[in-house]
Every structure is written in structure tokens, then in C-alpha cells.
Amino acid sequence: MQAQSAVASAPMPSPAALGSLPTNSSVPTLASAAPTAANGAFTHTIASGESLYTIARRYEVTTQALVQANNLSSPDKIVVGQKVIIPGRADLLSTKAPTTQVASAAPATTAPTPAKQTLPQAAPNTLQAGAKPAATPAPVQAEPAKVTQVASIPSAEPAMSGNDKFRWPVSGRILVDFASSKGTGINIEANDGSAVKAAENGTVIYVGSGVEGYGNLVLIRHPNGFVSAYAHLGAMSVSKGSNVNRGDTIGAVGKTGSVTKPQLHFELRKGATPVDPVPLLAS
């Protein structure tokens, strides 16, 4: 497929617009390494495939704050196994030391009650006269343990499909080429409701409409260091944190955001730098 003459469209947001995407709190956040506490500060151990950007998004802090708190010379100067301080998140330290309850012969009314406890407090083995039997300690212990977990273990990062190039997310004529979009991506004309396909195996890192001008937007992080963006969607059919395969349907063509006719705005970014996607797409 070759790029045809660009058709004028509404101005697209600057490339920096995706640098501070809002957190989609409706989907559990991925966690690939167990955080720890050191010297009164909350820290995170870097795992394979993580970047300072993804860690900042996970803990809802800025990348710059992480750089300053850890005296890093550059955001990309991190290694697997390195511990980084998460500034301003001392509130997470309280989740690292759940209270252990010990059964005693004291009446149930004197036993400590966990915060926001909804289950009845466990009674001692020896009941006093007139005391009502209470639940056994096991359920009471289990409930606080669930609250103190930071996140569930994520699914494994997908591998590349083995193809040399990305696939086209949708078939159609190019309305706006890379240069005309001010170096962000391309706009592909397509019928309203046409299926939009994932360009390569990857993990969904954003689903929402919080970036001005882009309308409904899906971002996918790929194992080769690229991130693909699919904007102006009429519908989105994936969730943040889910893994997708090359060719999976992730949404439908629409005209949300700054456009007035059905089309797909598609971007490929190497890290945070937009590149012209056309040479990287299969013929």
C-alpha cells in the first residue's frame, strides 16, 4: 500500500500529548516486581521489560520525579534488579506490614478489630457465660491479607509474532501522511465500524479518551520496543493490561476526537519518538 495525497484534517495534538497519558483506573495495574520499603521510603525493583515511564504510570507519579528521587542521569539509565525510590508514596508502606492476630483467652470484646472489618470478630476458644459464638479466626485473617496486596501477578509478556514488519491496522486510503500530521502518524480512511486490528503482538497499556483531539484511543506496547496508537475509534474492545496477538480486533473505526469523517489515526513510536509508520508496515 502506498501513501496517496494527504487530505487536510483538523490539527492533531502535539507528539508530547501521549507523554503524560491519564491512568485508566478501571483496570488492574500490571506489576512485574514486588515493591519493598527501605530507609522509610517505598521502593520498586525493576523487572525485565519495565521502563521508568511504566513504573511512573503504575504508581501515579511523574517520570521526572523518579529521576530526581533516584539521582538518575537519564530516564533510560536503569537496569533489571535495580531498586528505585517511589517519591511521595509513603502511604504504600502501610500495606507491607499486615497486623497478625493471636488468639488468647481474653473475651472477644477485647480483641483488636481490623480496620473496616465487616466480619464478626473471632471469639476465644473458652466462651464466657452468655457470650455468643463468633466466627473462627481463619476468615478474619484472610480478609486483611487481600487488602494488603499491591497487585496480582501479571501474565507473561507476549513475544513477537516473527514477522519482519507490522501489519496494517485497517485497509484504506491514506488521508493524512506522516509529514502532514506534523510528525505524529497517518490517518487511514475506512468505513465507519470497520474492524481495527492489532499491528503486532503486545500488551494494551492505555484504553480511554483522555488525550485531547484523539477521541477514543488504544495504545499497545510491543516486545520490540515500539508502541502503536489507534485513535478516533468508534468503539474499543480491549482492556488495559490485556495481551493481544497480531491481527486481533481491538476496536472499530469511528470519527471521535478532532475528525468529522470515519478514519483511523495510526502511530508507531520507538519508545517516545514518533516514526513514519508506512515503511514499517507490510506491503
C-alpha positions as CSV (number, residue, x, y, z in Angstrom):
1,M,0.0,0.0,0.0
2,Q,1.4,3.4,-1.0
3,A,0.6,6.8,0.6
4,Q,-1.6,9.0,-1.6
5,S,-2.0,12.8,-1.4
6,A,-2.8,14.0,2.0
7,V,-6.3,15.4,2.7
8,A,-6.5,18.3,5.1
9,S,-7.9,17.4,8.5
10,A,-8.2,19.0,11.9
11,P,-4.9,19.6,13.6
12,M,-3.6,16.7,15.6
13,P,-2.3,17.0,19.2
14,S,1.5,17.5,19.6
15,P,3.7,14.4,19.9
16,A,4.1,15.2,23.6
17,A,0.4,14.7,24.1
18,L,1.0,11.0,24.8
19,G,3.8,11.6,27.2
20,S,1.5,12.1,30.2
21,L,-1.5,9.9,29.5
22,P,-4.0,9.6,32.3
23,T,-4.2,6.4,34.3
24,N,-7.0,4.1,33.4
25,S,-8.0,3.1,37.0
26,S,-10.8,0.7,35.9
27,V,-8.3,-2.0,35.0
28,P,-5.8,-3.6,37.5
29,T,-2.3,-2.2,37.1
30,L,0.4,-4.5,35.9
31,A,3.1,-5.4,38.5
32,S,6.2,-7.3,37.4
33,A,8.3,-7.0,40.5
34,A,7.5,-6.9,44.2
35,P,7.9,-3.4,45.8
36,T,9.9,-3.1,49.0
37,A,10.5,-0.5,51.7
38,A,14.0,0.9,52.5
39,N,15.1,3.7,54.8
40,G,11.4,4.7,55.3
41,A,10.9,5.1,51.5
42,F,8.8,3.0,49.3
43,T,10.9,1.3,46.6
44,H,10.3,-0.8,43.5
45,T,12.6,-3.5,42.0
46,I,12.8,-3.1,38.2
47,A,11.9,-6.3,36.2
48,S,12.6,-7.2,32.6
49,G,10.5,-5.2,30.1
50,E,9.8,-2.3,32.5
51,S,10.8,1.3,31.8
52,L,10.8,4.3,34.1
53,Y,7.7,5.5,32.2
54,T,5.7,2.4,33.0
55,I,6.8,2.4,36.7
56,A,5.8,6.1,37.0
57,R,2.3,5.3,35.5
58,R,1.9,2.4,37.8
59,Y,2.5,4.4,41.0
60,E,0.8,7.6,39.6
61,V,3.9,9.8,39.8
62,T,5.9,11.6,37.1
63,T,9.0,10.2,35.4
64,Q,10.9,13.4,36.3
65,A,10.1,12.8,40.0
66,L,11.6,9.3,39.7
67,V,14.7,10.7,38.0
68,Q,15.2,13.3,40.8
69,A,14.4,11.0,43.7
70,N,16.9,8.4,42.5
71,N,19.6,10.8,41.2
72,L,19.4,9.3,37.7
73,S,21.4,10.9,34.9
74,S,18.8,9.9,32.3
75,P,15.4,8.1,32.4
76,D,16.8,5.2,30.3
77,K,19.8,4.6,32.6
78,I,18.1,1.8,34.6
79,V,18.8,-2.0,34.8
80,V,16.9,-5.1,35.8
81,G,17.1,-5.7,39.5
82,Q,17.7,-2.1,40.4
83,K,15.7,-0.7,43.2
84,V,14.1,2.8,42.6
85,I,12.5,5.0,45.2
86,I,8.9,5.9,44.6
87,P,8.6,9.5,45.9
88,G,5.5,10.8,47.6
89,R,4.0,7.3,48.0
90,A,4.8,6.7,51.7
91,D,1.1,5.7,52.0
92,L,2.1,2.4,50.4
93,L,4.4,1.4,53.2
94,S,1.4,0.6,55.4
95,T,0.5,-2.2,53.1
96,K,3.8,-4.0,53.7
97,A,3.1,-4.9,57.4
98,P,-0.3,-6.5,57.9
99,T,-1.3,-7.0,61.6
100,T,-1.0,-10.6,62.9
101,Q,-3.8,-11.6,65.3
102,V,-3.0,-14.0,68.1
103,A,-5.8,-15.9,69.8
104,S,-5.9,-15.7,73.6
105,A,-8.2,-16.5,76.4
106,A,-9.5,-12.9,76.6
107,P,-13.1,-12.2,75.8
108,A,-14.0,-11.3,72.2
109,T,-14.8,-7.8,73.2
110,T,-11.1,-7.1,74.0
111,A,-9.6,-8.5,70.8
112,P,-8.4,-5.9,68.2
113,T,-10.7,-5.3,65.3
114,P,-9.1,-4.8,61.8
115,A,-9.9,-1.5,60.0
116,K,-13.2,-1.6,58.0
117,Q,-13.8,-5.1,59.3
118,T,-17.2,-6.4,58.2
119,L,-16.9,-10.0,59.5
120,P,-17.7,-10.7,63.2
121,Q,-14.6,-10.7,65.4
122,A,-13.3,-14.2,66.4
123,A,-14.1,-15.4,69.9
124,P,-11.6,-17.2,72.2
125,N,-11.8,-20.9,72.5
126,T,-13.1,-20.6,76.0
127,L,-16.5,-18.8,75.9
128,Q,-17.8,-16.9,78.9
129,A,-21.3,-17.5,80.1
130,G,-23.8,-15.7,77.9
131,A,-21.3,-14.9,75.2
132,K,-22.3,-15.6,71.6
133,P,-20.1,-17.9,69.5
134,A,-18.2,-16.0,66.8
135,A,-16.5,-16.9,63.5
136,T,-13.3,-18.8,63.6
137,P,-10.0,-16.8,63.2
138,A,-9.2,-18.1,59.7
139,P,-11.7,-16.0,57.7
140,V,-10.8,-12.9,59.7
141,Q,-7.1,-13.4,58.9
142,A,-7.8,-13.9,55.2
143,E,-9.7,-10.6,54.6
144,P,-6.9,-8.2,55.6
145,A,-4.4,-10.2,53.6
146,K,-6.3,-9.4,50.4
147,V,-6.4,-5.7,51.2
148,T,-2.6,-5.5,51.7
149,Q,-1.8,-7.0,48.2
150,V,-0.5,-4.3,45.8
151,A,-1.4,-6.1,42.6
152,S,-1.9,-9.6,41.2
153,I,0.9,-11.4,39.3
154,P,0.7,-10.2,35.7
155,S,0.5,-12.5,32.7
156,A,3.7,-13.1,30.8
157,E,4.8,-10.5,28.3
158,P,3.9,-11.8,24.8
159,A,6.7,-12.5,22.2
160,M,6.9,-11.0,18.7
161,S,5.0,-12.9,16.0
162,G,8.1,-13.4,13.9
163,N,7.0,-11.1,11.1
164,D,9.5,-8.6,9.8
165,K,7.0,-5.8,9.6
166,F,3.9,-4.6,11.3
167,R,0.5,-5.4,9.7
168,W,-1.8,-2.6,8.6
169,P,-4.4,-2.0,11.3
170,V,-7.1,-1.3,8.7
171,S,-7.4,-1.2,4.9
172,G,-8.0,2.1,3.2
173,R,-6.6,5.2,1.5
174,I,-4.2,7.4,3.4
175,L,-5.9,10.8,4.1
176,V,-3.0,12.4,6.1
177,D,0.6,11.3,5.7
178,F,3.3,11.5,8.4
179,A,4.6,14.9,7.3
180,S,1.1,16.4,7.1
181,S,0.3,15.2,10.6
182,K,3.2,17.2,12.0
183,G,5.2,14.1,12.5
184,T,2.8,12.1,14.6
185,G,1.4,9.4,12.4
186,I,-1.0,8.7,9.5
187,N,-4.8,8.9,9.0
188,I,-6.4,6.0,7.1
189,E,-9.8,6.4,5.5
190,A,-12.2,3.5,6.3
191,N,-15.9,2.7,6.6
192,D,-17.5,3.6,9.9
193,G,-17.5,0.5,12.1
194,S,-14.7,-1.3,10.2
195,A,-12.7,-3.7,12.5
196,V,-9.3,-2.2,13.7
197,K,-6.6,-4.9,14.1
198,A,-3.6,-5.0,16.4
199,A,-0.4,-4.3,14.3
200,E,1.7,-6.9,16.3
201,N,1.7,-9.0,19.4
202,G,1.8,-6.8,22.6
203,T,0.2,-5.6,25.8
204,V,-2.5,-3.0,26.0
205,I,-1.2,-0.1,28.1
206,Y,-4.0,2.5,27.6
207,V,-7.7,2.5,26.8
208,G,-9.6,5.7,27.0
209,S,-10.4,9.2,25.6
210,G,-8.3,11.4,27.9
211,V,-5.9,12.7,25.2
212,E,-7.4,15.9,23.6
213,G,-8.1,15.5,19.9
214,Y,-7.6,11.8,19.7
215,G,-11.1,10.7,20.7
216,N,-11.2,7.0,21.8
217,L,-7.6,5.8,21.9
218,V,-5.9,2.4,22.4
219,L,-2.1,2.1,23.0
220,I,-0.3,-1.2,22.6
221,R,3.3,-1.8,23.8
222,H,5.2,-4.4,21.7
223,P,8.1,-6.6,22.7
224,N,10.5,-4.9,20.2
225,G,10.3,-1.5,21.9
226,F,7.6,0.0,19.7
227,V,4.3,1.4,20.9
228,S,1.4,1.6,18.4
229,A,-1.5,4.0,18.8
230,Y,-5.1,3.7,17.3
231,A,-7.2,6.9,17.6
232,H,-10.6,8.2,16.6
233,L,-12.2,4.8,17.3
234,G,-15.9,4.5,17.4
235,A,-15.7,1.5,19.8
236,M,-12.9,-0.1,21.9
237,S,-13.0,-3.9,22.6
238,V,-9.9,-4.5,24.7
239,S,-8.9,-3.7,28.3
240,K,-5.8,-2.1,29.8
241,G,-3.3,-4.8,30.8
242,S,-4.6,-7.5,28.4
243,N,-2.3,-9.2,25.9
244,V,-3.3,-9.2,22.2
245,N,-2.0,-11.0,19.2
246,R,-1.2,-9.7,15.7
247,G,-4.5,-9.3,13.9
248,D,-6.7,-9.4,16.9
249,T,-9.6,-6.9,16.8
250,I,-9.1,-4.1,19.3
251,G,-11.9,-1.7,18.2
252,A,-13.8,-0.2,15.3
253,V,-13.3,2.8,13.0
254,G,-15.1,5.9,14.1
255,K,-14.9,9.7,14.0
256,T,-14.3,10.6,17.6
257,G,-12.0,13.4,18.6
258,S,-10.9,16.1,16.1
259,V,-12.2,14.5,12.9
260,T,-15.5,14.8,11.1
261,K,-15.4,11.7,8.9
262,P,-14.7,8.0,9.7
263,Q,-11.0,7.3,9.8
264,L,-8.2,5.7,11.9
265,H,-5.2,7.8,13.1
266,F,-2.4,5.3,13.5
267,E,1.0,5.9,15.1
268,L,4.2,3.9,15.7
269,R,6.6,5.2,18.3
270,K,10.1,3.9,19.1
271,G,10.0,4.5,22.8
272,A,8.6,8.0,23.0
273,T,9.7,9.1,19.5
274,P,7.1,9.0,16.6
275,V,8.3,7.5,13.4
276,D,6.8,7.3,9.9
277,P,4.8,4.0,10.1
278,V,4.4,3.4,6.3
279,P,8.0,2.0,5.7
280,L,7.5,-0.3,8.7
281,L,4.1,-1.7,7.5
282,A,3.9,-4.9,5.4
283,S,3.1,-4.4,1.7
